[in-house]
Amino acid sequence: MTTRKYSSYEQIEKELEILNLEKEIHYQKLLISIDKTKEYILPSQTISVLGDVYQKAFSGTYGTLLRLAIPYIFKWFINKKRGN
């Protein structure tokens, strides 16, 4: 870093104020980045929506039938021979 020469205390104060504002800007950018990372890693809203859909789909008579039929469907796909 180059050495600066100041002619007054006002210039020093302005430079310090600019540096403090830049520091605050970088800090806020870091906080936003952390929040976005948290949202990406932990999509809580997506999970809650999927939970609601699951609860609605698997409730009642149709839900009971689906819960009984899904294992048989999986077994059929797994045991299905290629080409048939």
Accessible surface in RSA format (square Angstrom, percent):
REM  Atomic radii and reference values for relative SASA: ProtOr
REM  Chains: A
REM  Algorithm: Lee & Richards
REM  Probe-radius: 1.40
REM  Slices: 20
REM RES _ NUM      All-atoms   Total-Side   Main-Chain    Non-polar    All polar
REM                ABS   REL    ABS   REL    ABS   REL    ABS   REL    ABS   REL
RES MET A   1   231.46 119.9 142.96  94.6  88.50 210.7 119.12 101.3 112.35 148.8
RES THR A   2   115.42  82.1  99.12 100.5  16.30  38.8  84.08 112.9  31.34  47.4
RES THR A   3   129.15  91.9  97.22  98.6  31.93  76.1  68.02  91.4  61.13  92.4
RES ARG A   4   139.65  58.6 117.82  60.1  21.83  52.0  35.23  48.1 104.43  63.3
RES LYS A   5   195.60  95.4 162.68  99.8  32.92  78.4 109.01  98.1  86.59  92.2
RES TYR A   6    85.37  39.9  51.52  29.3  33.85  88.1  42.49  31.9  42.88  52.9
RES SER A   7   101.28  85.6  60.33  80.5  40.95  94.3  55.28 117.7  46.00  64.4
RES SER A   8    49.70  42.0  38.12  50.9  11.59  26.7  42.67  90.9   7.03   9.8
RES TYR A   9   180.90  84.5 178.16 101.4   2.74   7.1 129.77  97.5  51.13  63.0
RES GLU A  10   133.41  76.6 129.69  98.1   3.71   8.8  46.95  90.8  86.46  70.6
RES GLN A  11    81.61  45.6  77.48  56.6   4.13   9.8  27.13  57.8  54.48  41.3
RES ILE A  12    60.45  34.4  60.33  44.9   0.12   0.3  60.40  43.5   0.05   0.1
RES GLU A  13   108.28  62.2 105.45  79.8   2.84   6.8  39.69  76.8  68.59  56.0
RES LYS A  14   142.14  69.3 140.46  86.2   1.68   4.0  84.74  76.3  57.40  61.1
RES GLU A  15    42.79  24.6  41.98  31.8   0.82   1.9   9.03  17.5  33.76  27.6
RES LEU A  16    88.68  49.4  88.51  63.3   0.17   0.4  88.51  62.2   0.17   0.5
RES GLU A  17   104.53  60.0 100.24  75.8   4.30  10.2  31.31  60.6  73.22  59.8
RES ILE A  18    89.01  50.6  88.31  65.8   0.70   1.7  88.90  64.0   0.11   0.3
RES LEU A  19    80.33  44.7  75.69  54.1   4.64  11.7  76.03  53.4   4.30  11.6
RES ASN A  20    93.28  64.3  88.25  85.3   5.04  12.1  22.82  54.9  70.46  68.1
RES LEU A  21   104.18  58.0 103.74  74.2   0.44   1.1 104.03  73.1   0.15   0.4
RES GLU A  22    82.02  47.1  81.59  61.7   0.44   1.0  27.64  53.5  54.39  44.4
RES LYS A  23   149.48  72.9 141.84  87.0   7.63  18.2  92.50  83.3  56.98  60.7
RES GLU A  24    86.29  49.5  85.17  64.4   1.12   2.7  38.40  74.3  47.90  39.1
RES ILE A  25    93.84  53.4  91.24  68.0   2.60   6.3  93.58  67.4   0.26   0.7
RES HIS A  26   118.44  64.7 112.58  78.2   5.86  15.0  75.40  77.7  43.03  50.1
RES TYR A  27   116.94  54.6 112.25  63.9   4.69  12.2  78.45  59.0  38.49  47.4
RES GLN A  28    79.12  44.2  79.12  57.8   0.00   0.0  32.52  69.2  46.61  35.3
RES LYS A  29   127.81  62.4 122.24  75.0   5.58  13.3  76.28  68.7  51.53  54.9
RES LEU A  30    99.47  55.4  94.79  67.8   4.68  11.8  98.95  69.5   0.52   1.4
RES LEU A  31    66.50  37.0  65.89  47.1   0.61   1.5  65.89  46.3   0.61   1.7
RES ILE A  32    94.35  53.7  93.77  69.9   0.59   1.4  94.29  67.9   0.06   0.2
RES SER A  33    57.50  48.6  52.76  70.4   4.74  10.9  23.18  49.4  34.32  48.1
RES ILE A  34    74.35  42.3  72.53  54.0   1.83   4.4  74.25  53.5   0.11   0.3
RES ASP A  35    75.54  52.9  74.28  73.9   1.26   3.0  19.99  47.1  55.55  55.4
RES LYS A  36   135.08  65.9 130.25  79.9   4.83  11.5  77.49  69.7  57.59  61.3
RES THR A  37    67.01  47.7  63.04  63.9   3.96   9.4  46.03  61.8  20.98  31.7
RES LYS A  38   120.43  58.8 117.84  72.3   2.58   6.2  69.85  62.9  50.57  53.9
RES GLU A  39   123.56  70.9 112.51  85.1  11.05  26.3  45.89  88.8  77.66  63.4
RES TYR A  40   188.37  87.9 167.53  95.3  20.84  54.2 126.93  95.4  61.44  75.7
RES ILE A  41   112.76  64.2  91.55  68.2  21.21  51.1  96.33  69.4  16.43  44.6
RES LEU A  42   123.16  68.6 115.65  82.7   7.52  18.9 116.72  82.0   6.45  17.4
RES PRO A  43    54.58  39.8  47.85  43.6   6.72  24.4  54.58  45.1   0.00   0.0
RES SER A  44    78.97  66.7  70.08  93.5   8.89  20.5  45.60  97.1  33.37  46.8
RES GLN A  45   145.67  81.5 142.81 104.4   2.86   6.8  47.53 101.2  98.14  74.4
RES THR A  46    74.83  53.2  69.76  70.7   5.07  12.1  47.46  63.7  27.37  41.4
RES ILE A  47   112.35  63.9 110.15  82.1   2.20   5.3 110.51  79.6   1.84   5.0
RES SER A  48    63.17  53.4  53.09  70.9  10.08  23.2  48.72 103.7  14.46  20.3
RES VAL A  49    87.63  57.7  87.09  78.8   0.55   1.3  87.63  76.1   0.00   0.0
RES LEU A  50   111.28  62.0 107.65  77.0   3.64   9.1 107.97  75.8   3.31   8.9
RES GLY A  51    36.30  44.8   0.00   N/A  36.30  44.8  32.45  89.1   3.85   8.6
RES ASP A  52    78.37  54.9  77.48  77.1   0.89   2.1  15.55  36.6  62.82  62.7
RES VAL A  53    87.70  57.7  85.59  77.5   2.11   5.1  87.06  75.6   0.64   1.7
RES TYR A  54   131.59  61.4 127.92  72.8   3.66   9.5  97.07  72.9  34.52  42.6
RES GLN A  55   125.30  70.1 119.69  87.5   5.61  13.3  37.92  80.7  87.38  66.3
RES LYS A  56   163.98  80.0 145.49  89.3  18.49  44.0  92.70  83.4  71.28  75.9
RES ALA A  57    43.25  39.8  27.57  42.6  15.67  35.7  38.73  54.5   4.52  12.0
RES PHE A  58    39.06  19.5  33.23  20.6   5.83  15.2  33.44  20.3   5.62  16.1
RES SER A  59    64.79  54.7  50.24  67.1  14.55  33.5  36.70  78.1  28.09  39.4
RES GLY A  60    54.25  66.9   0.00   N/A  54.25  66.9  41.93 115.1  12.32  27.6
RES THR A  61   103.76  73.8  92.34  93.6  11.42  27.2  60.83  81.7  42.93  64.9
RES TYR A  62   177.04  82.7 175.48  99.8   1.56   4.1 127.75  96.0  49.30  60.8
RES GLY A  63     0.00   0.0   0.00   N/A   0.00   0.0   0.00   0.0   0.00   0.0
RES THR A  64    65.28  46.4  65.21  66.1   0.07   0.2  48.05  64.5  17.23  26.0
RES LEU A  65   101.39  56.5  99.89  71.5   1.50   3.8  99.93  70.2   1.46   3.9
RES LEU A  66    77.82  43.3  76.65  54.8   1.17   3.0  77.25  54.3   0.57   1.5
RES ARG A  67   123.45  51.8 109.75  55.9  13.70  32.6  47.87  65.4  75.58  45.8
RES LEU A  68   110.77  61.7 108.10  77.3   2.67   6.7 109.70  77.0   1.07   2.9
RES ALA A  69    39.88  36.7  35.35  54.6   4.53  10.3  39.88  56.2   0.01   0.0
RES ILE A  70    53.94  30.7  53.92  40.2   0.02   0.0  53.92  38.8   0.02   0.0
RES PRO A  71    64.07  46.7  58.93  53.7   5.14  18.7  63.45  52.4   0.62   3.8
RES TYR A  72   153.59  71.7 148.50  84.5   5.09  13.2 101.01  75.9  52.58  64.8
RES ILE A  73    85.00  48.4  82.94  61.8   2.06   5.0  84.92  61.1   0.09   0.2
RES PHE A  74   124.55  62.3 124.45  77.1   0.10   0.3 124.51  75.5   0.04   0.1
RES LYS A  75   121.70  59.4 120.92  74.2   0.78   1.9  72.68  65.4  49.02  52.2
RES TRP A  76   145.68  58.5 138.50  67.0   7.18  16.9 117.84  62.8  27.84  45.2
RES PHE A  77   120.03  60.1 104.31  64.6  15.73  40.9 104.48  63.3  15.56  44.5
RES ILE A  78   138.82  79.0 110.71  82.5  28.10  67.7 117.35  84.5  21.46  58.2
RES ASN A  79   110.71  76.3  87.61  84.7  23.10  55.6  32.01  77.0  78.70  76.1
RES LYS A  80    98.33  48.0  73.32  45.0  25.00  59.5  38.35  34.5  59.97  63.9
RES LYS A  81   151.17  73.7 142.30  87.3   8.87  21.1  91.12  82.0  60.05  64.0
RES ARG A  82   238.72 100.2 206.13 105.1  32.59  77.6  85.06 116.2 153.66  93.1
RES GLY A  83    86.94 107.2   0.00   N/A  86.94 107.2  43.37 119.0  43.57  97.6
RES ASN A  84   136.90  94.4  86.67  83.8  50.23 121.0  55.20 132.9  81.70  79.0
END  Absolute sums over single chains surface
CHAIN  1 A     8731.9       7784.1        947.8       5695.8       3036.0
END  Absolute sums over all chains
TOTAL          8731.9       7784.1        947.8       5695.8       3036.0
